[in-house]
């Protein structure tokens, strides 16, 4: 009874103010047929409904009044449901993407045929995969929705660190030419080659659900990147003393890079794989070798 009385009061009030507003218009230039018409609709879903909706249409203007039920009557408030249309109006900022977070995995070097057989001449570039680790910091995600949050273009930024570790049997010579020589007389404990990049991804993302914990999501695309740092480091023992050497600067790495990337996950669990499209080195005597990395992504929302 209270709800019905409130609805009737709302209708009469809206009709009164609407008619008063239009009565103030210039009637000399407006015929009766040209005046905006008032249309009133009432949606009542039954005794257990949590809200009644009243729509008042005046010309091209629509007024919607939602009357919620009194929580004291024992009803349970309805849970708002987000529709694809509502999500498409929220702009291009990411709502349901899987880019922001940390990637952890293993990295290595592939031949020009994208396999791990580097040949006898450049086999020294093959790292120890058990200790060659990749880490990527992904942030600043943004998404252009094509079909709500189900399909969209995702971009952002990434900071990549590739670590290639070697057994220590040989020392690498990096620069205009790439070679290696035996570490005679030195007990090399660690030999590491590192390269760091700042990248910009452009990927197509698919989600099967708008609920993150139930979504099967697939992302594929390209990461364009620029090298910002490289280093070769050795730790060795000689004549009873420990030594450490590191070399930075121009080590013959390609300044620019690009990765083909695929990311697959369900809920909060995501795995990734990526491979370099451009050669790792740009010096004279080195064949086209490429980086690769694969592992697990830890997403941050």
RAFEN-V519179 format. One record per residue. N is the residue number from 0. RES is the residue in one letter. D_CENTER is the distance of its C-alpha to the mean C-alpha in whole Angstrom. Layout:
# RAFEN-V519179
n: {N,N}
res: {RES,RES}
d_center: {D_CENTER,D_CENTER}
This chain:
# RAFEN-V519179
n: {0,1,2,3,4,5,6,7,8,9,10,11,12,13,14,15,16,17,18,19,20,21,22,23,24,25,26,27,28,29,30,31,32,33,34,35,36,37,38,39,40,41,42,43,44,45,46,47,48,49,50,51,52,53,54,55,56,57,58,59,60,61,62,63,64,65,66,67,68,69,70,71,72,73,74,75,76,77,78,79,80,81,82,83,84,85,86,87,88,89,90,91,92,93,94,95,96,97,98,99,100,101,102,103,104,105,106,107,108,109,110,111,112,113,114,115,116,117,118,119,120,121,122,123,124,125,126,127,128,129,130,131,132,133,134,135,136,137,138,139,140,141,142,143,144,145,146,147,148,149,150,151,152,153,154,155,156,157,158,159,160,161,162,163,164,165,166,167,168,169,170,171,172,173,174,175,176,177,178,179,180,181,182,183,184,185,186,187,188,189,190,191,192,193,194,195,196,197,198,199,200,201,202,203,204,205,206,207,208,209,210,211,212,213,214,215,216,217,218,219,220,221,222,223,224,225,226,227,228,229,230,231,232,233,234,235,236,237,238,239,240,241,242,243,244,245,246,247,248,249,250,251,252,253,254,255,256,257,258,259,260,261,262,263,264,265,266,267,268,269,270,271,272,273,274,275,276,277,278,279,280,281,282,283,284,285,286,287,288,289,290,291,292,293,294,295,296,297,298,299,300}
res: {X,X,X,X,X,X,X,X,X,X,X,X,X,X,X,X,X,X,X,X,X,X,X,X,X,X,X,X,X,X,X,X,X,X,X,X,X,X,X,X,X,X,X,X,X,X,X,X,X,X,X,X,X,X,X,X,X,X,X,X,X,X,X,X,X,X,X,X,X,X,X,X,X,X,X,X,X,X,X,X,X,X,X,X,X,X,X,X,X,X,X,X,X,X,X,X,X,X,X,X,X,X,X,X,X,X,X,X,X,X,X,X,X,X,X,X,X,X,X,X,X,X,X,X,X,X,X,X,X,X,X,X,X,X,X,X,X,X,X,X,X,X,X,X,X,X,X,X,X,X,X,X,X,X,X,X,X,X,X,X,X,X,X,X,X,X,X,X,X,X,X,X,X,X,X,X,X,X,X,X,X,X,X,X,X,X,X,X,X,X,X,X,X,X,X,X,X,X,X,X,X,X,X,X,X,X,X,X,X,X,X,X,X,X,X,X,X,X,X,X,X,X,X,X,X,X,X,X,X,X,X,X,X,X,X,X,X,X,X,X,X,X,X,X,X,X,X,X,X,X,X,X,X,X,X,X,X,X,X,X,X,X,X,X,X,X,X,X,X,X,X,X,X,X,X,X,X,X,X,X,X,X,X,X,X,X,X,X,X,X,X,X,X,X,X,X,X,X,X,X,X}
d_center: {52,50,47,49,51,48,47,50,50,47,48,51,50,47,50,52,50,49,52,53,51,52,55,55,54,57,59,61,58,56,58,57,55,53,52,49,49,48,46,45,43,43,41,42,41,43,45,42,39,37,37,40,38,41,40,42,42,44,44,41,40,38,39,37,38,37,39,38,40,42,40,44,45,43,40,36,34,31,28,26,24,21,21,19,21,21,17,17,19,17,16,12,11,8,10,8,5,4,2,5,8,11,12,16,18,21,21,24,26,26,29,30,30,26,28,29,33,34,37,40,40,36,36,36,32,31,30,30,27,28,28,25,22,18,16,13,11,8,8,8,5,7,8,11,13,15,16,15,12,13,13,10,9,6,6,7,9,10,14,15,18,20,24,26,29,33,36,38,41,40,39,37,38,35,36,37,38,37,39,40,43,44,44,48,50,46,44,41,39,35,34,30,29,25,23,20,18,15,13,11,9,10,9,10,9,11,12,16,16,15,16,13,16,17,14,14,11,11,9,11,11,13,12,15,16,19,21,22,24,26,29,32,33,36,38,41,45,48,52,51,48,44,42,39,38,35,35,32,32,32,32,32,28,26,25,22,20,17,16,15,12,12,10,12,12,14,14,13,14,12,13,12,15,15,18,20,21,23,26,25,29,31,34,37,38,35,34,30,28,24,22,20,18,17,16,14,11,12,9,10,10}
